[in-house]
Amino acid sequence: MKYQVGRVGRCIVARFDHGDDILGGLSRIARDEDVRAAVFYLVGGMTNARIVVGPRQEELPPEPVWRSLDESHETVGIGTIFWQGDVPKIHFHGVYGKRDTVKAGCLREYAETFIILEAVILEIEGVEATRGTDPASGMVLLTL
């Protein structure tokens, strides 16, 4: 285990409107505001998204199991923002509900807002955290 101690900096509140690109919007906020490290919360509606619900088997490198959210889902979850080189990388895990079905997983590739989605981003100051490719898993992971 590795860790660093930082402090909470700015708090950014964002509203995503119907059809907005969620991952792209979070990345844009991180670039525009020069947020190098953050934790964020999302709550609202999401559609047209792809999530990973775990590895096919417990082995490295993992083979992801994908699920699509092809219609609107209620969404709540938590994520982080750390940079890989000159690009902010978003890592978000959430729960996605529709009627009596609930899925949980890591949001990847694309997601679109359904009606409204709220984001609260809490900047983390005083840490030197980035993302880098892990040779064992082949995944882009947190580096301290």
C-alpha positions, 0 to 999 in steps of 0.5 A: 500500500502507498498513500499520500496526505492532501487537503480539500481544495475547491468545490465545483458543482456542475449540471449536465443537461439532457444529451450532454457527454458526461465523461467528456464534460468531466474531462473538460472541467478538469482541463479548464480548471486545472484540477489535477486530482479530485474526487467527484460524485454523480447523481441523476439520469444516464443513458447510452453508456457502457460499463464494465461489471468485472473481469471474466475470470480472476486473472491478470491481465483481466478480460472485462465483461461489458454491459450497455445502458441503452435506455435511461437509468437512475445513477449514483456513484463516486469517481476520481480524476487524476492525470495521465500525462497531459490528459485528465483520466476519469474513473467512476464506479456507480449503480445504474437502475431501471425499473426493478433492475440494478447494475453496478460497474465502472463507467467507460468509453461514453455516457450521455445525460438523461434529463439532468445529472449533477456532479460535485467535484472536490479538488484534492491539493497537496498530493502527487498522484497520476495515472499510468499503465500497470504492466501486470494488468495492462490497465491505466491505474493510480500511481503514487 
